[in-house]
């Protein structure tokens, strides 16, 4: 999974110089002068914290602040007992930078994550592990870079890269003991409006 993320990141970073001058002018003409405000978006991608695809949903009442949830959808899409981190975080966008290929937004994230080894119980366990010793929760902080390209009628295509670090004080007490510090990196793409 980490190789897929690395290749996607390289492709995004190398795509900008590969655009010919005449194509660059056409893209600039279609890139809005004002940055888009994405109120809701849905993305799909890969993460180092899960063996399955990661699904992210984000809601933003203001362009600077949003709330996001990401995970593999274990409880409603599949029921495999693979280890995963589910992320629940608030994000702050520092600025929006216009480029020839859309808008770049550097972001900070703060929230919590849940480490799951197996079937999930309802709720979150910040002060211990759950009753079956398969899940625990803890604080998480991270950074992100989002690239958005306005397409039509208020819709945008989005690509987002995230890195984060979660702290699970009770991870050594899980059925299969885990490290207290759990880093994560992900790349996702989707649509927003």
Secondary structure, DSSP 8 states (H G I E B T S, - for coil): -HHHHHHHHHHHHHHHHHS-HHHHHHHHHHS-SS----SEEEEEEEETTBSS-EEEEEEEEETTEEEEEEE--TTTT------EEEEEEEEEE---EEETTEEEEEEEEEEEEEEESSS--SS--SSS--TTSSEEEEEEEEEEEEEEEEEETTEEEEEEEEEEEEE-TTGGGSSS---SEEEEEEEEEEEE-
